[in-house]
Amino acid sequence: MAASLDTIFAALADPTRRAILAMLLEDDMAVTDVAEPFDMSLAAISKHLIVLTSAGLISQEKRGRVKWCKLEPDALRDASVWMQAFGQMGPVDLDAFEAFLERELE
């Protein structure tokens, strides 16, 4: 589980990848649609998608000539269980955890 957690947390460490995950909460998206709101090349977005796919956070499939991305929410289960072990009182507030990490990494 440790290697999986390392991969998941590394993938979540980047704000662009977190934004992509947030976008995919709504629905599956074509890679070109994922790339649209970002001020970076399609190749750069593709690298982010590879990291997210390697972590198991998204899956990609080709439908015709279009590559689609789909959120895999169960991939966060191990990370959530691990973080909840530190709270002991209830679920972890992920926004507060992210803010804590940002303060610590400044």
C-alpha positions in Angstrom: 0.0 0.0 0.0 2.9 2.4 0.7 4.0 2.6 -2.9 0.4 3.2 -4.0 0.0 6.0 -1.4 3.3 7.5 -2.6 2.1 7.5 -6.2 -1.4 8.9 -5.3 0.0 11.7 -3.0 2.6 12.6 -5.7 -0.1 12.9 -8.3 -2.3 15.0 -5.9 0.7 17.3 -5.1 0.3 19.3 -8.4 -2.5 22.0 -8.6 -3.1 21.3 -12.3 -3.7 17.6 -11.6 -6.1 18.5 -8.7 -7.9 20.8 -11.1 -8.2 18.1 -13.7 -9.7 15.7 -11.1 -12.2 18.4 -10.1 -13.2 18.8 -13.7 -13.7 15.1 -14.1 -16.0 15.0 -11.1 -18.7 16.3 -13.4 -18.4 13.8 -16.2 -16.0 12.0 -18.5 -14.1 14.4 -20.8 -12.2 14.2 -24.0 -8.5 15.0 -23.6 -8.8 18.1 -25.7 -11.7 19.4 -23.4 -9.5 18.7 -20.4 -6.7 20.8 -21.9 -8.9 23.7 -22.9 -9.0 25.8 -19.7 -5.2 25.5 -19.1 -2.5 27.8 -20.5 -0.2 25.0 -21.5 0.3 22.7 -24.4 -1.6 19.5 -25.1 1.7 17.6 -24.6 2.0 19.1 -21.1 -1.6 18.2 -20.2 -0.9 14.7 -21.6 2.0 14.3 -19.1 -0.3 15.3 -16.3 -2.9 12.7 -17.5 -0.2 10.0 -17.6 0.7 10.7 -13.9 -3.0 10.6 -12.9 -3.5 7.4 -14.9 -0.4 5.8 -13.3 -1.7 6.6 -9.9 -5.0 5.0 -10.8 -6.9 8.3 -10.2 -8.3 8.3 -13.8 -8.6 5.9 -16.6 -8.4 6.7 -20.3 -10.0 5.0 -23.2 -10.2 5.6 -26.9 -13.7 6.1 -28.4 -13.4 6.4 -32.1 -10.6 8.8 -32.7 -11.1 10.6 -29.4 -9.3 9.8 -26.2 -11.6 10.1 -23.1 -10.7 10.5 -19.4 -12.8 9.2 -16.6 -12.4 9.8 -12.8 -11.7 6.6 -10.8 -12.9 7.8 -7.3 -12.2 4.4 -5.6 -8.5 5.0 -6.1 -8.5 7.6 -3.3 -9.9 5.0 -0.8 -6.4 3.9 0.5 -5.3 7.5 0.9 -8.5 8.4 2.7 -8.3 5.5 5.1 -4.6 6.3 5.8 -5.5 10.0 6.5 -8.5 9.1 8.7 -6.2 7.0 10.9 -4.7 10.3 12.1 -8.0 11.9 12.9 -9.5 9.1 15.0 -12.6 11.3 15.5 -14.0 11.4 12.0 -13.3 12.0 8.4 -10.4 14.1 7.3 -11.2 17.7 6.0 -9.2 17.5 2.8 -9.3 21.2 2.3 -7.8 21.8 5.7 -5.2 19.0 5.0 -4.3 20.7 1.7 -3.9 24.1 3.4 -1.7 22.5 6.1 0.5 20.9 3.4 0.8 24.2 1.5 1.9 26.1 4.7 4.4 23.4 5.5 5.9 23.3 2.0 6.3 27.0 1.7 
